[in-house]
Amino acid sequence: MKKSAAQRIQDLQYFGEFGGVNPSISDSSTYTFLSAKTMFDTFEGNTEGCYLYSRHSSPSNLYLGEALASLEGTESANVYASGMGAISSVIFQCCDAGDHIVSSRTIYGGTYALMKNFLKKFNIQTSFVDTTDISKVENSITSKTKMIYCEAISNPLLEVSNIEALAHLAKKYTIPLVVDNTFTPLSIAPAKLGADIVIHSLTKFINGTSDAVAGVVCGSKEFCLQLKDVNDGAGMLLGSTLDSLRAASILKNLRTLHIRMKKHSENAMFLAKQFEKDGLKVVYPGLKSHSGHETMKAQMEHEYGYGGLLTIDVGNLDTANALMETMQKQNLGYLAVSLGFYKTLFSAPGTSTSSEIPLEEQQAMGLTDGLIRFSIGLDDDVHQTYLAMRECMIKHGVLATDKVEA
């Protein structure tokens, strides 16, 4: 019987040096060799199972990488000190000066700034398009295009990419499809749908405790080895190294991801349905009103739900800020960026995580200043959470009392 991603992670077994149920943490920056030849062979990339220097790899990072490769169903995976470290390494490994990227128009603000502003220094250009429209993606591909980049569920508008269709297009032009799957681990399996490279910010759902910053690149063994090459590997030479202590901590949290994702999705679906019934402008892939609902439904792993992110448009920034401050005072969540925490986190992305995108471009893509992004937490009584949030919304005029059920 074919094992699920969650079961593959559970089945991974690494005993500690003295038989501990958790693997021992490699608390070393450099490693000894019994012979000079083995050191040389390791530098040349011809030795497996030997460790050279922690910027290259470490046992703790290798354990986490293997677990994440199992999660995404890829041959291998490399871990990094941040999601942006992972993204930067992939771009610089795949692109040279004069090359071109086709990217989703709605992506994390840091990724947008990297592609739009920073890569210009290296004469790498990016076309930002609506990746839900395959014809627009194809029309943007040139002879210089070296990758198609998208987020499985986009940040912050929650647009759903048709990964299978994008993968067919990428193969037609023999370029890699790179998918950031940060919002939907387990719910979507991009590699299974044809993606060549899968990226995560481990900081979010995978770690789940908002106490570490990390990233991962999941892909073929060949590509992951290229990233670690001592001569021209972007992952090796950019130095975005994940600390072994953090790698060990994230590996332990990864074991409960399947439980947490089910609860995040369950709570988000409940709140999305309730607030849509109340007449609010709710965007959530699990709602039939979402433009990408059928696409999501066709490519998702249903047992893990539609994810923990939803957005509500409350009209304007002043209302959004006042409402979030009130909800925080009522202990309904935290006014904070990031996502995947046990507690609900909310922010106005136009002035926070997407603030790198110019205002005119935000408006063109439909990112309004009254939009609030919610990362729904693991509340045990989500109905009580809904009632309390509803009271806050009534207080700030987002909901009229005659529009809600008793």
N, C-alpha and C positions, 0 to 999 in steps of 0.2 A: 504494500500500500504506500502511495506517495505521501511523504510527510509534509505538513504545513511549515511555513516559515517559523512560526512560534515553536513548533515541536523540534525543528532543527536546532534552534537556539538552546532549547532546554536540554537537548541530547549532547551538546558539546561538553566535554569533560576535561578539565585541567586540574589535576591535583597539585597542591602546594608542595614545596620542597620536602616538608616533613609530613605529608599526607593530609594537609589542610583541605577543607572542602572548597576553599577559594585558592586560586593560584598565587604563588609567592610573587611579591612585587619586586621588580628589578630596579633596585635603588642605586643604579650606577650610570655614569655618563660614558664610560669607556669599558672595554672588555679585553681580557687577556687571551693570548694565543699560546699554544704549546709549541708551535714552530713558526718560524718567519715565513715559510712558504704558504702556510694556511692564511696568514695575515695578507700576503700578496694576493692570493686567490680570492679572498673575501673582498678586497678592494676592487678586483676585476669583475666581481659579480658571479664568480664561478663556484661559490661554496654555499650550500644550503645548511641551515641550522647553526651557523656561526654568526656572532654579533660583533660589530666593528666599533660603533660609536652611536650614541642614542639619537643623534640627528638623522642617522640612517635608519635605524630600527632598534627595538628593544623587545625582550620577551613579553612584557606587559602590553606594549602596543600591538605586537603580533597577535596575541590572544584576542584582543578587542577587534582587530582587523578581520580575523577569521570568523568571529561571531557575526560581524556586520556583513561579510560576504555571504554567510549562511542566511542572514535575514533577507538580503536582496536577491539571492540566488545567482551570484556571480562567482567567477573563478577565484577572485582575490579582492582585497581592499586595503587601502592605506589610510591611516588616521593622521589628523592634523590638529594644530593648536586652536583652530577656529574653522567655522564654515567658510569664511572668506579666504582663509589659507588654502582650503581644499579647492575652492572655485578658481582662485588665482593660479594654483599649480596646474590645473587642467587646461586653462586657457593658454598659459605660457608653454605648456608641453605640446599643445596642438597647433598653435599659431605662431607665425613668424611676421616680421615687419612687412607691411603691405597686404596682409591677409584680412579676411572679412568674416564677421559672425552674424548670423540671423538669430535674433533673440525675441522672446515674448515681450510685448509692450508693457505688461504689468508684472514686475518682478520686485524683489526686495530692494529697497533703496540703495543699500551698499553695493549690491551687484550692478545696479543701474549706473551708479557713479563710477564704478570701476570700468565698466564697458564704455560709457559715454564720454567720460573725462580723462581718466588715467591712461587708458590704452591708446589714446591719441598720441601720447609721448613716444609710443613705439610704432606709430603709423598702422595700428590695427583698428579698423572701422567696424561699427555695429549698426545694423538696421533693426529697429524695434518695430515689430509688426504684431497684429492680432493673430496669435498662433492657433486660435480656435477656427480660423479660416485658412484651410490648407492651400487654397489657390494664392492667397496673399503671401504665404511662406514661400511657395515655389517661385513666385514672381520676384522674390527678393534675393534668390540664390544667384550668385555670380561665379565666374571661374576662379575667383579668389576666396570663395566661402569655404571655411574649414570646420564649421560646426553649426548645428542647429541647437539652440539652448532654450529650455523652457522650465517652468515649475509645474509639477503635476497638478497642483492647485495653486493658483497664483496669489501672491502677496501684494496688496491686501484685498483685491477685488474678488478673489475666490473664483476666478475663471477656470474652467476645467479643460485641460489639454487632451486632445485625442492622441494619446501616445502611440497607439498602433498605426494610425494614419501618418503621423510624423515620422515614425520609424521606417515605414515603406518609402516615404519621400527621401529620407536620409540615405537609405540604401540605393535608391535610384541614382543619386548623385555621388555615391561612395564617400559620404562624409558622416562623421559620428553624430548621433543624437545624444545630447547631454541633458539629463533630467534632474532637477533639484526636487527631491521627494520629502523635504523637511516637514511639510504640513500633514503628510499622509503615510507615515510608516505603517506597514502591514496592510492598511486599507487599499493601497495601490502598490503593485509590484512592477515597476517600469521595465526592468530587465526581461521579465516574462513577456511583456508586451512589445519587446523589440528594441528598447533603449540600449545604447552601447556603454554609457557611463552614467552611474547614479551617484548623486551627491546628497549629503545631509549636513545640516548643522546639528551636531549631536547635542548642542546646548539645549535644544528644545524638547520635544516629546521623548526622544530616545533616552536621554539622561533623566529628565522628568523632575529634577529637584532644584533647578535654577541655582546650582552651586558650582558649575563648571562651564567653560567655553571650549568647544572642540568641534571638529568636522571630520568627514570621511569621504573618500572617493572609492566607489565600488566599480570594478570593471574586470577586464581580462587580466590574466596573469602577466601577459606580455606588456600591457599598458602600465600596470602597477609597478613592474620592474623598471620600465622606462622612467617613471617618476622618481625612482630611488637611485638612478644611475649617478655615480660620483662625478662623471664628466659633464653630462648635460641633462640631468634629471631635475625638473623644476621643483619637485617636492623636496629633493635633497638640497639643492643649491639656494632656494629661497629661505630655507631654515625654519619653516613653520612646524616646529616639532611639538608634539603633544607630550606633556609630562607623564611619566609612568604611573605616578600616584593617581592622577586624574583618569588615566586609561583604566586602571584597576577599579576605580569607583564607578565609572560609566558601565563597565562590563557587568558589575553586580546589579545595577539598576536596569540594564537591558533585559534581564531575566523576567522582569514583571511587566514588560512593555505590552504584551498581549492583553493583560488584565486591565491596565490603565487605558489603553486605546478604546476598548469596548465601553468603558465608563465615560470617558470624554465624549465619545460619539453619542452614547445614549442620552447624556445630559444636554448636549448641544441640540440634538434632534427635538427633544421635548421643549426646550426654550424657543427654538425657531418656530415650531408649530404653534405654540401658544401666542407668541408675539405677532406672528403673521395673522392669526385669528383675531387678534386685537386691532389689526389694521396698520401695523407698523411696516416700514420698508425693510424687510429682512432678506438677507442673501445668505443662503445655506445650500450646499449641493444636494442635501437630502430632501429638499422641498421640490415638489413637482413644478413650482413656479420658476425654479432656477433654470436658466437657459442651457446649462450643461448637465442637467439632471440625468438625462438618458445616456449621455456619454459616460458619466461617472458610474451609473448603474451597470453599464455594459462591461466596464473594465476593472471594477473594484472587487475586493475580497469581502463578501457581504457580512461575514461574521464580525468584522471590525468596524462596520458602520461607515458613515460619511465624514468622519473627522471631527475635531473639537473646535474648529474655527467658524464663527459666523460674524456677519456685520449688520449693523442697524444704522440707518440714516435718520438722524434726529433734527435735520434742517439747517443748522448752522453751528459754527465752532463754539460760540459762547454757550449755547445750550449743551453741546457735547461736553465741554469742560466742566460746567456746573453739575451736570448729571453724574459724570465720573467721580467728581469730588464727593458728592453725596453718597454714591454707592460705596465708595471707600470708607467713609465715615460710618456707614451702616454695616461694615465688615462683610460686604458682598463680593469683595475682590480688591485688587490693588491697581492703582493707576500706575502702570508700568509697561515698558516695552517687553518684547520676547513673548514666549508662549510655551505651553506644555507643562506648566506648573500644576501642583495639586489644587491651588487656589485659582479662581478666575482672574485673569489679567485683562485690562482694557486700556486702549489708547486711541487717540485720533491720529491715524497714520499720515494724513496730509501734512501734519506739523511735527511728526516724529519719525517713524520708520521709513516713510516715503518722502521725507522733506527734501531729499537730494533731487527729486524730480521737479523740474520747473513748474510753476503754477499753471501756465497755459497748457502744458502737457498733462498735468493732473486733470484739468477740466476736460481736455479732449478725450481722455480715456474713461471719464466718468467717476473720477475720485473727487467726491465733494468734500467741502470742509466740515460738514456735519456728520461725516461717516465715523462710526466707532467700530473698531475691530475688537471682538471678544474672543479670548482663548478660554473656553469654558473648563472649569475645574472639575474636581472629583466629588462634588457635594453629594452627601448621602441622601438628603431629602431635597431633590431638585424642585419639587412642587412648592415647597416653602421658599426656596430661593427665588422662584418665579414671582410669587406673591409679593415678596419684599422688593424685588427689582421693579415690579409694576407700580408699587407705591411711590418709589423714587421718580419714576417716569411721569406719574400723575402730578406729583409735586412740581415738576419742572415744565409742565404743559406739553410733554411729548405724547401723552395719552390723555384723552378726555374721559371723565368718569362714566359718561353715558355710552362709551364705546367698548367697555370691558364687562366681562361676565362677573357676576357676584361670586 
